[in-house]
Amino acid sequence: MKISRFLIIFFVAVTTMLVSCEEYEDTVEPSPTVSDDNPAVRFADDNSTFFEIPSTVTAIDLTVIRSGSGSAIEVPVTVIENTENAFDVPATLSFPAGEDTVTFSLPISDNAPVGVDLAISVKFGDEFANPYKTEYAEYYGTVSILNWQPYAKGTYASAFFGASWEQELYNAENTDKYRFFDLYAVGTHFNFSWDGGEAITPEYDTNADGYYIFKPGYTHPSYGEVTVLVDGNTNYTFYDEAGDYFQIEGDWTVSAGSFGWLDDFYYITERY
C-alpha cells in the first residue's frame, strides 16, 4: 500500500508536537522570601525626583526609612547611574539604634557641570530591602545646577489680564535657558530656551497638537484653573530683533472651554 505524501507530513507534525509537549515543563517562579527581621530599608514616598539648585548648594538630601527601630545597621549603597560622576555617593547609609528615619545626603562633586540635567540613581543592598513595601529601595532623580542671573529689564504686557507691568528676564549662567520669575503668580515661572535668534522654545511638555502646556498658577474666579497652550511656531511665538521684544502666543483655556488665542509681549528696555 502506498502512503500519500500528505499523510507522511501529517504524522511528522503530530510526532513533533507530542515531543515538544513532553519536553515543555511549566515552571512557576517563587515569590521573593523576606525574613521576619528584614529592615525593609527604602526611600520615603515624598522624596522629590527633580532638584533645581544653584552651585552654592553642596548636596541634596533624601529621606530614608526602615521598618522598626532596633539596633544600628550599616546599609550598602550601590550606584546605578551617576551622570558625569557629579555626585560623591557614600558607600553606606547608617541607621543609629532606635532610629527608623534618617537623611541620606548625596554630596555634589566640585566638578559637577552647570546647566546640565544630572541623573542620579542608587539602590540599597537586596538583603536590606523588602519588595512588598509600597516605597522603593531604589531612587531615580535628576538634579540641574543653574545659576540664575538678571539678563534684562522690561515691560510685560498680558492680553488675558489686560495689564502690563515691569518684569525682569533672567538667564541661567553659561546656558541658553531663560526665565520670567513669578510671571502671572508668585512661585510660577515661565521657562524657555533661546539662542539669541528668532526662535524661542518653551520648556514644557506638549499635547497631541504640539502645543506647550503651561500652568500659569492662576485660578479664574468663575471657571477654575487656567492652562495656557503656547504655540511654539515662530509665526506666533518669537523674538523680534528690530523691536527688541518677545511675542508669546497662547490659547488660554479652562475646563469649560477657551478664552481664545492671545498674544503677550515683553519689551526689553535695558540689558544688564
ABEGO torsion letter per residue (X at the ends): XBBBAAAAAAAAAAAAAAAAAAABBBBBBBBBBBBAABAGBBBBAABBABBBBBAABABBBBBBBBBEBBBBBBBBBBBABBBGGABBBBABBBBBBGBABBBBBBBBBAABBBGBBBBBBBBBBAAABBAABABBABBBBBBBBBBBBBABBBBBBBAAAGBBBBBBBBBBBGBABBBBBGAABBGBBBBBBBAGBABBBBBBBBBAAGBBBBBAGBBBAAAEBBBBBBBABAAABBBBAAAGBBBBBBBBBBAAEBAEBBBBBBBBABBX
